[in-house]
């Protein structure tokens, strides 16, 4: 499996995991000039911006550790673009789904 297929598989698994916990998919792979958001989901009245990270092993800290400050800033900027474009004024949060192995 190449890198793109691995990422798509991880996003599919993350979406399924979150849907099983009551969230619904609003949008996948939102892209703009300042960054991208893997999954935009809704959890009740709250919008959830989800970063999905996949790593083959825990080497170098694993998938969760790969969400560094730079990546968090990019996701936050992209989320602001998404929120402004849709006029969303309600609550939102950021989640990370880390897929290992």
N, CA, C and O of each residue as an XYZ file, in Angstrom:
404
protein
N       0.848     -1.170      0.000
C       0.000      0.000      0.000
C       0.904      1.247      0.000
O       1.832      1.345      0.803
N       0.629      2.179     -0.891
C       1.428      3.401     -0.911
C       0.938      4.396      0.134
O      -0.048      4.147      0.828
N       1.633      5.523      0.239
C       1.332      6.521      1.275
C      -0.088      7.067      1.166
O      -0.763      7.237      2.182
N      -0.548      7.342     -0.050
C      -1.902      7.884     -0.250
C      -2.952      6.856      0.152
O      -3.935      7.192      0.813
N      -2.745      5.611     -0.245
C      -3.695      4.547      0.121
C      -3.708      4.320      1.625
O      -4.766      4.093      2.213
N      -2.541      4.379      2.249
C      -2.454      4.211      3.700
C      -3.219      5.323      4.409
O      -3.959      5.070      5.360
N      -3.033      6.564      3.937
C      -3.746      7.697      4.530
C      -5.243      7.593      4.353
O      -6.001      7.864      5.285
N      -5.679      7.203      3.168
C      -7.115      7.055      2.908
C      -7.710      5.949      3.773
O      -8.814      6.093      4.299
N      -6.974      4.840      3.920
C      -7.449      3.751      4.766
C      -7.569      4.208      6.227
O      -8.549      3.892      6.902
N      -6.576      4.947      6.704
C      -6.615      5.448      8.085
C      -7.793      6.398      8.272
O      -8.464      6.351      9.303
N      -8.054      7.262      7.288
C      -9.196      8.187      7.387
C     -10.518      7.419      7.379
O     -11.437      7.760      8.124
N     -10.616      6.393      6.546
C     -11.831      5.570      6.524
C     -12.050      4.898      7.879
O     -13.167      4.875      8.395
N     -10.979      4.354      8.449
C     -11.080      3.685      9.747
C     -11.450      4.683     10.846
O     -12.261      4.378     11.721
N     -10.858      5.866     10.796
C     -11.159      6.899     11.794
C     -12.620      7.334     11.686
O     -13.303      7.471     12.701
N     -13.102      7.553     10.454
C     -14.494      7.962     10.254
C     -15.447      6.887     10.780
O     -16.438      7.204     11.437
N     -15.154      5.638     10.497
C     -16.001      4.541     10.991
C     -16.004      4.484     12.509
O     -17.051      4.311     13.133
N     -14.830      4.631     13.095
C     -14.694      4.618     14.557
C     -15.530      5.730     15.187
O     -16.259      5.501     16.152
N     -15.417      6.933     14.634
C     -16.146      8.067     15.197
C     -17.649      7.967     14.935
O     -18.448      8.337     15.795
N     -18.042      7.475     13.765
C     -19.474      7.301     13.485
C     -20.093      6.291     14.441
O     -21.241      6.449     14.858
N     -19.337      5.253     14.791
C     -19.836      4.252     15.736
C     -20.045      4.863     17.124
O     -20.763      4.301     17.951
N     -19.423      6.004     17.373
C     -19.566      6.696     18.650
C     -20.515      7.884     18.568
O     -20.539      8.740     19.453
N     -21.305      7.922     17.482
C     -22.382      8.900     17.384
C     -22.077     10.172     16.607
O     -22.956     11.023     16.474
N     -20.869     10.330     16.092
C     -20.551     11.508     15.298
C     -20.988     11.273     13.851
O     -21.113     10.129     13.415
N     -21.217     12.342     13.122
C     -21.564     12.208     11.704
C     -20.567     13.012     10.868
O     -20.092     14.069     11.282
N     -20.267     12.485      9.685
C     -19.323     13.135      8.784
C     -20.008     14.320      8.115
O     -21.080     14.180      7.526
N     -19.381     15.483      8.211
C     -19.853     16.685      7.537
C     -19.077     16.870      6.237
O     -19.652     17.208      5.202
N     -17.768     16.647      6.303
C     -16.912     16.842      5.140
C     -15.612     16.075      5.333
O     -15.125     15.912      6.452
N     -15.063     15.608      4.214
C     -13.764     14.930      4.254
C     -12.762     15.706      3.417
O     -13.101     16.276      2.380
N     -11.537     15.716      3.881
C     -10.414     16.311      3.145
C     -10.679     17.735      2.693
O     -10.536     18.058      1.514
N     -11.064     18.582      3.629
C     -11.244     20.003      3.333
C      -9.863     20.620      3.119
O      -8.983     20.519      3.973
N      -9.691     21.260      1.962
C      -8.400     21.882      1.635
C      -8.604     23.356      1.321
O      -9.586     23.746      0.690
N      -7.655     24.165      1.777
C      -7.628     25.589      1.459
C      -6.168     26.016      1.403
O      -5.271     25.205      1.635
N      -5.933     27.267      1.101
C      -4.556     27.763      0.972
C      -3.707     27.541      2.220
O      -2.507     27.288      2.116
N      -4.312     27.634      3.379
C      -3.541     27.605      4.625
C      -3.383     26.217      5.230
O      -2.634     26.053      6.194
N      -4.065     25.219      4.691
C      -3.931     23.880      5.239
C      -5.072     22.974      4.840
O      -5.843     23.276      3.928
N      -5.166     21.864      5.536
C      -6.243     20.912      5.262
C      -6.723     20.278      6.548
O      -6.016     20.233      7.555
N      -7.949     19.789      6.482
C      -8.550     19.084      7.610
C      -9.011     17.736      7.071
O      -9.751     17.670      6.089
N      -8.567     16.662      7.722
C      -8.896     15.327      7.245
C     -10.390     15.042      7.328
O     -11.003     14.618      6.348
N     -10.970     15.275      8.493
C     -12.397     15.020      8.689
C     -13.024     16.190      9.440
O     -12.473     16.681     10.426
N     -14.172     16.623      8.961
C     -14.998     17.569      9.709
C     -16.242     16.781     10.084
O     -16.957     16.280      9.217
N     -16.494     16.677     11.384
C     -17.602     15.855     11.855
C     -18.480     16.679     12.784
O     -18.103     17.764     13.226
N     -19.649     16.145     13.069
C     -20.544     16.808     14.007
C     -20.836     15.856     15.154
O     -21.143     14.680     14.956
N     -20.732     16.401     16.355
C     -21.014     15.659     17.579
C     -22.056     16.467     18.344
O     -21.716     17.360     19.120
N     -23.314     16.149     18.118
C     -24.388     16.948     18.698
C     -24.379     18.331     18.080
O     -24.467     18.470     16.860
N     -24.273     19.359     18.918
C     -24.259     20.735     18.428
C     -22.850     21.236     18.151
O     -22.655     22.413     17.851
N     -21.864     20.343     18.251
C     -20.461     20.739     18.151
C     -19.828     20.240     16.849
O     -20.019     19.087     16.463
N     -19.074     21.115     16.177
C     -18.290     20.718     15.010
C     -16.945     20.214     15.519
O     -16.342     20.814     16.408
N     -16.483     19.106     14.946
C     -15.225     18.491     15.366
C     -14.283     18.424     14.166
O     -14.605     17.814     13.146
N     -13.124     19.053     14.299
C     -12.094     18.999     13.273
C     -11.135     17.880     13.661
O     -10.522     17.921     14.728
N     -11.009     16.884     12.793
C     -10.244     15.685     13.135
C      -9.001     15.575     12.259
O      -9.083     15.581     11.031
N      -7.865     15.475     12.910
C      -6.609     15.182     12.234
C      -6.354     13.693     12.393
O      -6.344     13.180     13.512
N      -6.148     12.994     11.282
C      -5.895     11.551     11.299
C      -4.425     11.339     10.976
O      -3.930     11.816      9.954
N      -3.728     10.620     11.854
C      -2.313     10.344     11.640
C      -2.096      8.843     11.688
O      -2.569      8.171     12.605
N      -1.384      8.316     10.705
C      -1.076      6.883     10.645
C       0.431      6.702     10.637
O       1.149      7.396      9.917
N       0.899      5.771     11.437
C       2.305      5.418     11.476
C       2.412      3.909     11.596
O       1.594      3.267     12.255
N       3.420      3.353     10.956
C       3.618      1.903     10.985
C       4.083      1.423     12.351
O       3.842      0.275     12.724
N       4.749      2.300     13.100
C       5.282      1.874     14.400
C       5.308      3.052     15.374
O       4.982      4.186     15.023
N       5.698      2.748     16.586
C       5.819      3.766     17.626
C       7.186      4.447     17.594
O       7.472      5.298     18.437
N       8.026      4.084     16.635
C       9.333      4.728     16.505
C       9.150      6.235     16.397
O       8.199      6.700     15.769
N      10.032      6.982     16.989
C       9.997      8.445     16.957
C       8.725      9.010     17.582
O       8.313     10.118     17.239
N       8.097      8.269     18.488
C       6.942      8.770     19.214
C       5.594      8.327     18.673
O       4.576      8.521     19.337
N       5.562      7.745     17.497
C       4.303      7.244     16.949
C       3.444      8.312     16.305
O       3.876      9.448     16.108
N       2.219      7.926     15.980
C       1.305      8.778     15.215
C       0.883     10.027     15.972
O       0.896     11.119     15.403
N       0.516      9.898     17.219
C       0.035     11.061     17.977
C       1.137     12.106     18.147
O       0.873     13.307     18.080
N       2.358     11.653     18.365
C       3.476     12.581     18.566
C       3.812     13.350     17.286
O       4.485     14.380     17.340
N       3.352     12.859     16.147
C       3.664     13.528     14.885
C       2.811     14.780     14.656
O       3.042     15.523     13.703
N       1.835     15.009     15.521
C       1.013     16.221     15.422
C       1.719     17.304     16.248
O       1.391     17.550     17.409
N       2.687     17.929     15.607
C       3.499     18.925     16.292
C       2.839     20.304     16.252
O       1.750     20.469     15.703
N       3.514     21.285     16.841
C       2.952     22.641     16.929
C       2.664     23.232     15.557
O       1.654     23.912     15.376
N       3.527     22.983     14.601
C       3.321     23.503     13.247
C       2.051     22.919     12.625
O       1.265     23.645     12.015
N       1.854     21.623     12.779
C       0.650     20.980     12.231
C      -0.593     21.510     12.937
O      -1.610     21.754     12.288
N      -0.529     21.690     14.247
C      -1.683     22.215     14.985
C      -2.053     23.616     14.507
O      -3.234     23.942     14.389
N      -1.049     24.443     14.233
C      -1.324     25.791     13.708
C      -1.999     25.722     12.338
O      -2.952     26.456     12.078
N      -1.510     24.845     11.463
C      -2.097     24.706     10.122
C      -3.553     24.253     10.200
O      -4.411     24.782      9.493
N      -3.825     23.281     11.054
C      -5.198     22.796     11.206
C      -6.093     23.900     11.767
O      -7.228     24.066     11.319
N      -5.591     24.651     12.739
C      -6.378     25.746     13.322
C      -6.683     26.814     12.274
O      -7.799     27.332     12.220
N      -5.695     27.145     11.441
C      -5.933     28.138     10.376
C      -6.978     27.627      9.388
O      -7.885     28.365      9.003
N      -6.852     26.376      8.983
C      -7.822     25.795      8.040
C      -9.210     25.756      8.671
O     -10.206     25.991      7.987
N      -9.284     25.463      9.962
C     -10.577     25.434     10.655
C     -11.223     26.815     10.660
O     -12.434     26.936     10.476
N     -10.422     27.851     10.870
C     -10.971     29.214     10.826
C     -11.554     29.524      9.450
O     -12.600     30.165      9.354
N     -10.889     29.076      8.385
C     -11.398     29.272      7.024
C     -12.720     28.525      6.864
O     -13.686     29.075      6.335
N     -12.764     27.269      7.322
C     -13.986     26.461      7.212
C     -15.132     27.132      7.967
O     -16.236     27.261      7.439
N     -14.867     27.557      9.195
C     -15.905     28.181     10.014
C     -16.425     29.469      9.373
O     -17.633     29.703      9.346
N     -15.531     30.292      8.866
C     -15.934     31.562      8.240
C     -16.729     31.311      6.964
O     -17.720     31.995      6.708
N     -16.307     30.346      6.169
C     -16.989     30.064      4.898
C     -18.411     29.561      5.120
O     -19.288     29.776      4.283
N     -18.637     28.895      6.243
C     -19.958     28.329      6.515
C     -20.758     29.150      7.519
O     -21.899     28.811      7.833
N     -20.173     30.210      8.014
C     -20.880     31.060      8.967
C     -21.193     30.355     10.272
O     -22.173     30.684     10.939
N     -20.370     29.391     10.639
C     -20.618     28.619     11.861
C     -20.237     29.453     13.077
O     -19.113     29.947     13.167
N     -21.157     29.607     13.997
C     -20.886     30.354     15.208
C     -20.999     29.507     16.455
O     -20.861     30.008     17.572
N     -21.251     28.224     16.266
C     -21.428     27.337     17.414
C     -20.107     26.805     17.931
O     -19.040     27.208     17.468
N     -20.181     25.901     18.892
C     -18.965     25.350     19.491
C     -18.229     24.420     18.525
O     -18.833     23.803     17.648
N     -16.922     24.338     18.708
C     -16.126     23.406     17.917
C     -14.967     22.913     18.770
O     -14.641     23.489     19.808
N     -14.357     21.831     18.305
C     -13.191     21.293     18.997
C     -12.289     20.601     17.976
O     -12.663     20.394     16.821
N     -11.104     20.255     18.435
C     -10.121     19.562     17.593
C      -9.809     18.222     18.225
O      -9.524     18.142     19.420
N      -9.864     17.161     17.417
C      -9.520     15.824     17.879
C      -8.423     15.264     16.993
O      -8.255     15.692     15.851
N      -7.678     14.303     17.526
C      -6.680     13.559     16.753
C      -7.027     12.093     16.873
O      -7.276     11.590     17.969
N      -7.044     11.409     15.743
C      -7.168      9.951     15.740
C      -5.836      9.417     15.252
O      -5.432      9.672     14.117
N      -5.153      8.674     16.116
C      -3.837      8.119     15.802
C      -3.989      6.635     15.490
O      -4.499      5.869     16.308
N      -3.541      6.236     14.301
C      -3.634      4.843     13.864
C      -2.211      4.287     13.825
O      -1.354      4.794     13.101
N      -1.979      3.260     14.598
C      -0.643      2.637     14.682
C      -0.685      1.237     14.084
O      -1.656      0.500     14.253
N       0.383      0.888     13.388
C       0.523     -0.479     12.872
C      -0.136     -0.703     11.541
O      -0.087     -1.811     11.006
